[in-house]
């Protein structure tokens, strides 16, 4: 066999092998495409009504306070609502944060439609208002939600002795004037004409007596400060004795007296 024939045979075999290899590779890649995982299905979502901004308990919900957000079905809060109109006019019985879902447990009974202070009072407590002023309210920096100690200055006894005493502590301020929530703008102060406090019935009696017989003062507390305080009160001598320096003790020289009797005459001699 000549060299030219041998070369043609080799070239033909190479072409056949290349064709077979191409067919095998095509079939294999087609099978991979056919067995590729199906596209991930879209995650189903449900509508949930949330608060746009923080809302305090006792407030009546309006449509502009709410918006609808999409939650996955497994993350939807229990007893939530899907339509804003289902919540308009309802009253909250607890605070709700921004973007937080509003559920049935956070709503007052449907019979409570007025909102305001009555919906904010804890069961077993009462709301009581006292007349305030700029001094009493720390220039308006006592705001709804703050905790205050109540101090009274009054006169007691037949001689009208002035006494100042802490009579209530850690009392929650429900409202200042007609405001049920703190001012939203930084640096703004709350109204100072009337303060509405949340009290037990016994505390209400104590406050009524103190307000009618004396002058009230508020001492603003840190809301994290829960330590109880017991005081004896202060009167004029105690107030004037405060911060007084200790006086050095005086050295008195003892005096010796001797009585001298001479006949009917008597005299005393000091040494």
Buried (B, 14 or more C-beta within 10 A) or exposed (E): EEEEEEEEEEEEEEEEEEEEEEEEEEEEEEEEEEEEEEEEEEEEEBBBBBBEEEBBBBBBBEEEBBEEEEBEEEEBBEEBBEEBEEBBEBBBBEBBEEEBBBBEEBBBEEEBEEBBBEBBBEEEBEBBBBEBEEEBBBEBEBBBBBBBBBBBBBEBEEEEEEBBBBBBBBBBBBBBBEEBBBBEEEEEBBBBEBBBBBBBEEBBEBBEEBBEEBBBBBBBBEEEEEEEEEEEEBBEEEEEEEEEEEEEEEEEEEEEEEEEEEEEEEEEEEE
